[in-house]
Amino acid sequence: MIQPCVKGPGRPGARPIRLALAIVPVILVSACATYHAKPLPDSPDLADAPPALQVPAKQLTVPGLQPHAVNPAKGLDMTDVVLLAVLDNPNLKAKRAQAGVAQAQLLKAGLLPNPQLSANFIHPTGGPPPLYNGYSLGLMADLTSLITRHASRAAARSNRAKVNLNILWQEWQVAQKARQLFIQARAQARLADLLETQHRLNKQHYQRDRKALKQGNATLSTTSADLVTLVNANGQLRQLERQRNQTWHALDALLGVKPGVEPRLTGAINIHPLSRADFQSALAKLPERRPDLLALRAGYHSQEAKVRKAILKQFPALSIGPTNGSDTSQVKTVGAGINLTLPLFNHNQGQIAIARATRASLRQSYQARLDQAANQAHKLWREVRIRSRQLHQLQAHLPLLKQTTTAAQRSFAEGNMSAGTYINLRTSLLSKQIEAIRLKSSLQQAQANLETLLGMPLDTPAANQAAGKS
């Protein structure tokens, strides 16, 4: 016959269980985060025009950029374009959101492991009386997580630094792209004026020779050559029109404004040539200045911490904590519990091998990027020197060509020179001026690229003024 349990006052066997069941839900509810939906946008977020703003220093992370007021109504200089690109570029906004993920990962790495509460309730169903409800309570803490916590936080801190440095490198490249597009847009505007002038002269020459051909004063071969020259000039204009459209479209996208917005560009191009000493000094400091190299170094340090964590986790997983209980005869006990994982077959050797191999891979990646950066810098340095020498040689001949063309204009006006000879001289001058503009633009872009490759601060008027004061 089954004997009923003794039901004493308050049922001491169930009281701790009820207390645990009452406390646990309160703790769980108090720690819960709430969910809020974040729907995706359904329309482009592009501005109608570049905004007018005052950029504070705290928003500027790219070296060389200084606090600056931007007023598109007065035109945008190169510094304005760089600032707007760095602040408003849509891709950079998306990249900056990654910093929040890295910060959250650091928060997660620093959290202490939650203790584990265990509770058992025992209700006797038979046996000699008196019988009582039994229970057991245990509270266990994972010591392994405490042992590896420092390494986890070190890995997360280095990963956060890597993410921030990668964002900085992206900002640096956007700033460089903004300078490049500014240089291209300004050069293409000057080229358009010269090509229009060249096209007009070629058209006048062709019309004059065509009229002379009808009068029997010119040959068909001469008129045909004039037509070919005119068609070529027209082709250059159309090609430049397509190039300008591509440049403005890229610049609008970089600034985060709607396509077709063409703000007025003003001001000088603030890029100064590097001396050989400056180049060698910057090249020697390359690992300390290039954000992408610093990011790879931070990633390597993060992996170093992961290797330490993997080694620490080769030891047995250990959890300890106090226990409390009462059996069905109401004998109460207090003690300590321990959970130990015996590393007989798996002592984390696989994870250690993966962590070490990843570290070796990151080391080689860093070395490869450093070698590539040095090679690219040397190559671009030689290109800058070649283009600079070619531009200097071309500009040395332009004054004499201008003087010759001016003298030819007087001779043509006095009737001492044929129209064909004069037009050819004017066309030659325009061709050399066009070549000089293109060569100077390519030189300035190469100089800007070299500064970026070397990790040098942006060359802006405010930066130069600050450097002068220091």
C-alpha positions in Angstrom: 0.0 0.0 0.0 1.4 3.4 -0.9 1.8 5.7 2.0 0.9 9.4 1.6 3.6 12.0 2.1 3.6 13.8 5.4 2.3 17.3 4.8 3.7 19.4 7.6 3.1 23.1 8.1 4.3 25.0 5.1 5.6 22.0 3.2 9.3 22.6 3.8 10.3 20.4 0.9 8.5 22.7 -1.6 9.3 26.1 -0.1 12.8 26.5 -1.7 11.5 25.3 -5.0 8.7 27.9 -5.0 11.2 30.6 -4.0 13.4 29.7 -7.0 10.5 29.5 -9.4 9.4 33.0 -8.2 12.8 34.6 -8.5 14.0 33.2 -11.8 11.2 34.7 -14.0 11.8 38.1 -12.4 15.5 38.0 -13.3 14.8 36.8 -16.8 12.1 39.5 -17.5 14.3 42.3 -16.1 17.2 41.3 -18.4 15.2 41.1 -21.6 15.7 43.5 -24.4 12.7 44.6 -26.4 12.3 44.2 -30.2 11.6 47.0 -32.6 11.3 46.5 -36.3 13.6 48.5 -38.6 12.1 48.4 -42.1 14.3 49.0 -45.1 14.1 52.2 -47.1 12.1 52.2 -50.3 13.5 55.3 -52.0 17.0 56.8 -52.6 18.4 59.1 -50.0 20.2 61.5 -52.3 20.4 65.3 -51.7 19.2 67.8 -54.3 22.4 69.8 -53.8 25.5 69.8 -51.6 24.6 71.1 -48.2 26.0 74.2 -46.6 27.6 73.2 -43.3 30.2 74.0 -40.7 32.4 70.9 -40.2 33.6 70.5 -36.6 37.0 68.9 -35.7 35.4 65.9 -34.0 33.9 64.8 -37.3 37.2 64.8 -39.1 39.4 61.7 -38.9 41.4 61.9 -42.1 44.8 63.6 -41.4 45.1 67.0 -43.0 41.4 67.9 -42.9 40.7 70.9 -40.6 37.4 72.4 -39.3 36.0 74.1 -42.3 32.9 76.0 -43.5 31.3 74.8 -46.7 29.1 77.2 -48.7 28.1 75.8 -52.1 26.6 79.1 -53.1 30.1 80.5 -53.4 31.4 77.5 -55.2 33.2 74.4 -54.0 37.0 74.3 -53.8 38.9 71.1 -53.5 38.8 71.0 -49.7 35.0 71.5 -49.8 34.6 68.6 -52.2 36.8 66.4 -50.0 34.9 67.3 -46.9 31.5 66.7 -48.4 32.6 63.4 -49.9 34.1 62.1 -46.6 31.0 63.2 -44.6 28.1 62.3 -47.0 29.4 59.5 -49.1 26.7 56.7 -48.9 29.3 53.9 -49.0 31.2 55.5 -46.1 28.0 55.8 -44.1 27.5 52.0 -44.5 31.1 51.3 -43.5 30.8 53.4 -40.4 27.9 51.3 -39.2 30.4 48.4 -39.0 32.0 50.2 -36.1 28.9 49.7 -34.0 29.1 45.9 -34.7 32.8 45.9 -33.5 31.8 47.8 -30.4 29.0 45.4 -29.7 31.4 42.5 -30.1 33.8 44.1 -27.5 30.8 44.4 -25.1 30.0 40.8 -25.6 33.6 39.7 -25.0 33.6 41.5 -21.7 30.4 40.1 -20.3 30.8 37.6 -17.4 29.3 34.2 -17.8 25.9 33.7 -16.3 25.8 31.3 -13.3 23.7 28.2 -13.9 20.9 27.4 -11.4 19.7 23.9 -11.2 16.7 22.7 -9.2 15.2 19.3 -8.6 12.0 18.3 -6.8 11.4 14.8 -5.5 8.0 13.5 -4.6 8.0 10.1 -2.9 5.5 7.6 -4.2 6.1 4.8 -1.7 8.0 3.7 1.3 7.7 3.6 5.1 6.4 6.8 6.7 7.2 9.6 7.5 7.9 10.7 4.0 8.6 14.3 2.8 9.0 16.0 -0.5 12.7 16.3 -1.3 14.6 18.9 -3.3 18.0 19.9 -4.4 19.4 23.3 -5.5 22.7 24.1 -7.2 24.4 27.2 -8.4 27.3 26.6 -10.8 29.8 29.1 -12.3 31.9 28.5 -15.4 35.5 29.2 -14.5 36.8 28.5 -18.0 35.1 31.6 -19.4 36.7 33.7 -16.6 40.1 32.3 -17.5 39.8 33.2 -21.2 38.0 36.5 -20.6 41.1 38.7 -20.8 42.2 37.1 -24.1 38.6 37.4 -25.5 38.5 41.1 -24.6 42.0 41.7 -26.1 40.9 40.0 -29.4 37.7 42.1 -29.5 39.6 45.4 -28.7 42.1 44.7 -31.5 39.2 43.8 -33.9 37.5 47.1 -33.1 40.7 48.9 -33.9 41.0 47.0 -37.1 37.4 48.0 -38.1 38.0 51.6 -37.3 41.3 51.7 -39.2 39.6 50.1 -42.2 36.9 52.7 -42.1 39.7 55.4 -41.9 41.4 53.9 -45.0 38.1 53.9 -46.8 37.6 57.6 -45.9 41.2 58.3 -47.1 40.5 56.6 -50.4 37.2 58.5 -50.8 39.1 61.8 -50.1 41.6 60.8 -52.7 38.9 60.0 -55.2 37.3 63.3 -54.6 40.5 65.1 -55.3 41.0 63.1 -58.4 37.5 63.9 -59.7 38.0 67.6 -58.8 41.2 67.7 -60.8 39.5 65.9 -63.8 36.5 68.2 -63.8 38.6 71.4 -63.7 40.9 70.1 -66.4 38.0 69.0 -68.6 36.3 72.4 -68.3 39.5 74.0 -69.6 39.8 71.4 -72.3 36.3 72.1 -73.5 37.1 75.8 -74.1 40.2 74.9 -76.1 38.6 72.2 -78.1 35.7 74.5 -78.9 38.1 77.1 -80.2 40.0 74.5 -82.2 36.8 73.1 -83.7 35.7 76.7 -84.6 39.1 77.4 -86.3 39.0 74.1 -88.2 35.4 74.8 -89.3 36.4 78.2 -90.6 39.4 76.8 -92.4 37.3 74.1 -94.1 34.6 76.6 -95.1 37.2 78.9 -96.6 38.9 76.2 -98.6 35.6 74.8 -99.7 34.6 78.2 -101.1 38.0 78.5 -102.7 37.5 75.0 -104.3 34.3 76.1 -105.9 36.1 79.1 -107.3 39.0 77.0 -108.6 41.5 78.4 -106.1 42.0 75.2 -104.0 42.5 71.6 -104.7 40.2 68.7 -103.7 43.0 67.0 -101.7 43.5 70.2 -99.6 39.8 70.5 -98.9 39.5 66.8 -98.1 42.3 67.1 -95.6 40.6 70.1 -94.0 37.4 68.0 -93.7 39.2 65.1 -92.0 40.7 67.6 -89.5 37.3 69.1 -88.8 35.7 65.6 -88.3 38.6 64.7 -85.9 38.1 67.9 -83.9 34.4 67.2 -83.7 35.1 63.7 -82.5 37.4 65.0 -79.7 34.6 67.3 -78.6 32.1 64.4 -78.4 34.6 62.2 -76.6 35.2 65.0 -74.0 31.5 65.4 -73.6 31.2 61.7 -72.6 34.2 61.9 -70.3 32.7 65.0 -68.5 29.4 63.2 -68.1 31.2 60.2 -66.5 33.3 62.5 -64.2 30.2 64.5 -63.0 28.2 61.3 -62.5 31.0 59.8 -60.4 31.4 63.1 -58.4 27.7 63.3 -57.7 27.7 59.7 -56.4 30.7 60.4 -54.3 29.0 63.4 -52.7 25.7 61.6 -52.2 23.7 64.0 -54.4 21.2 63.3 -57.2 22.6 62.6 -60.7 22.8 65.7 -62.8 23.9 68.0 -60.0 26.9 70.0 -61.1 28.1 72.4 -58.4 30.4 75.2 -59.4 34.0 74.3 -58.8 36.4 77.0 -57.8 39.8 77.5 -56.2 43.3 76.3 -56.8 44.4 72.7 -56.8 46.4 72.2 -53.6 48.9 69.5 -54.4 52.6 70.2 -54.1 55.4 68.0 -55.4 57.4 65.8 -53.1 61.1 66.1 -52.9 63.2 62.9 -52.9 63.9 63.4 -49.2 60.2 63.7 -48.4 59.5 60.6 -50.5 62.2 58.5 -48.7 61.1 59.7 -45.3 57.4 58.9 -46.0 58.3 55.5 -47.4 60.3 54.6 -44.3 57.3 55.5 -42.1 54.8 53.6 -44.3 53.9 50.9 -41.8 53.2 53.5 -39.2 51.0 55.8 -41.4 49.0 53.7 -43.8 45.6 52.9 -42.2 45.2 49.7 -44.1 48.6 48.4 -42.9 47.7 49.5 -39.4 44.4 47.7 -39.7 46.1 44.5 -40.8 48.5 44.8 -37.8 45.5 45.2 -35.5 43.9 42.2 -37.1 47.1 40.2 -36.5 47.1 41.3 -32.8 43.5 40.2 -32.5 44.4 36.8 -33.9 47.4 36.6 -31.4 44.8 36.9 -28.6 42.7 34.2 -30.2 45.7 31.9 -30.2 46.2 32.6 -26.5 42.5 31.9 -25.9 42.7 28.6 -27.8 45.7 27.5 -25.8 43.9 28.4 -22.5 40.9 26.4 -23.6 43.0 23.2 -23.9 42.7 22.7 -20.2 39.6 20.9 -18.7 36.4 22.9 -18.7 35.6 23.6 -15.0 32.4 24.7 -13.3 32.0 24.9 -9.5 29.3 26.1 -7.1 27.4 25.5 -3.9 24.6 23.0 -3.5 21.7 22.7 -1.1 19.1 20.0 -0.7 16.8 17.9 1.4 15.9 14.2 0.9 12.6 12.5 1.5 13.5 11.8 5.2 14.0 15.6 5.6 17.8 15.3 6.0 19.2 18.6 4.8 22.5 18.9 3.2 24.9 21.7 2.1 27.9 21.1 -0.2 29.8 22.0 -3.2 29.4 20.8 -6.8 32.0 20.5 -9.6 31.7 19.8 -13.3 34.9 18.8 -15.1 35.3 17.9 -18.7 38.0 15.3 -19.1 40.2 16.1 -22.1 40.9 12.5 -23.1 40.3 12.8 -26.8 39.9 16.5 -27.6 42.0 19.0 -25.7 41.3 21.7 -28.3 44.2 20.8 -30.5 42.1 21.4 -33.6 41.2 24.9 -32.6 44.7 25.7 -31.6 46.0 24.5 -35.0 43.4 26.6 -36.8 44.2 29.7 -34.8 47.9 29.3 -35.4 47.5 28.7 -39.1 45.2 31.8 -39.4 47.9 33.8 -37.6 50.5 32.7 -40.1 48.2 33.6 -43.0 47.6 37.0 -41.6 51.3 37.6 -41.1 52.0 36.7 -44.8 49.1 38.9 -45.9 50.6 41.9 -44.0 54.0 41.3 -45.5 52.5 41.0 -49.0 50.5 44.3 -48.5 53.6 46.1 -47.2 55.7 44.9 -50.2 52.9 45.9 -52.6 52.6 49.3 -51.0 56.3 49.9 -51.3 56.4 48.8 -55.0 53.4 50.9 -55.9 54.9 53.9 -54.2 58.2 53.5 -56.1 56.4 53.0 -59.4 54.2 56.1 -58.9 57.2 58.2 -57.8 58.9 57.4 -61.1 55.8 58.3 -63.0 55.5 61.6 -61.2 59.1 62.4 -62.0 58.6 61.4 -65.7 55.4 63.5 -66.1 56.9 66.4 -64.3 59.9 66.4 -66.6 57.7 66.1 -69.7 55.4 68.9 -68.5 58.4 71.1 -67.9 59.8 70.5 -71.4 56.4 71.2 -73.0 55.8 74.4 -71.0 59.3 75.6 -72.0 58.2 75.6 -75.7 54.8 77.1 -75.2 55.9 80.8 -74.8 57.9 80.7 -78.1 55.0 79.0 -79.9 52.6 81.7 -78.5 54.9 84.5 -79.7 55.2 82.8 -83.2 51.4 82.5 -83.4 50.9 86.2 -82.3 53.3 87.3 -85.0 51.6 85.1 -87.6 48.3 86.7 -86.7 49.7 90.1 -87.5 51.1 88.8 -90.8 47.8 87.2 -91.7 45.9 90.4 -90.9 48.4 92.4 -93.1 47.9 89.9 -95.9 51.5 88.5 -95.7 50.5 85.0 -94.7 48.1 82.5 -96.1 45.0 81.5 -94.1 46.1 77.9 -94.2 49.5 78.6 -92.7 48.0 80.8 -90.0 45.3 78.2 -89.1 47.9 75.5 -88.9 50.0 77.6 -86.4 46.9 78.3 -84.3 45.9 74.7 -84.3 49.5 73.6 -83.3 49.4 76.0 -80.4 46.0 74.8 -79.3 47.1 71.2 -79.6 50.1 71.8 -77.4 48.0 73.7 -74.8 45.6 70.8 -74.8 48.5 68.4 -74.3 49.8 70.6 -71.5 46.4 70.6 -69.7 46.1 66.8 -69.9 49.7 66.2 -68.8 49.3 68.6 -65.9 46.1 66.9 -64.8 47.6 63.5 -65.0 50.6 64.8 -63.0 48.4 66.3 -60.3 46.4 63.1 -60.0 49.6 61.0 -59.8 50.9 63.3 -57.1 47.6 63.0 -55.1 47.7 59.2 -55.6 51.3 59.1 -54.3 50.4 61.0 -51.2 47.6 58.5 -50.5 49.9 55.5 -51.1 52.4 56.9 -48.7 49.8 57.6 -46.0 50.6 61.3 -46.0 48.1 63.9 -44.6 46.0 65.6 -47.2 47.5 68.7 -48.7 45.0 71.4 -48.0 45.4 75.1 -47.3 44.3 74.7 -43.7 46.7 71.9 -43.1 49.5 73.9 -44.7 48.7 76.9 -42.5 48.6 74.7 -39.4 51.9 73.1 -40.3 53.5 76.5 -40.8 52.4 77.7 -37.4 53.8 74.6 -35.8 
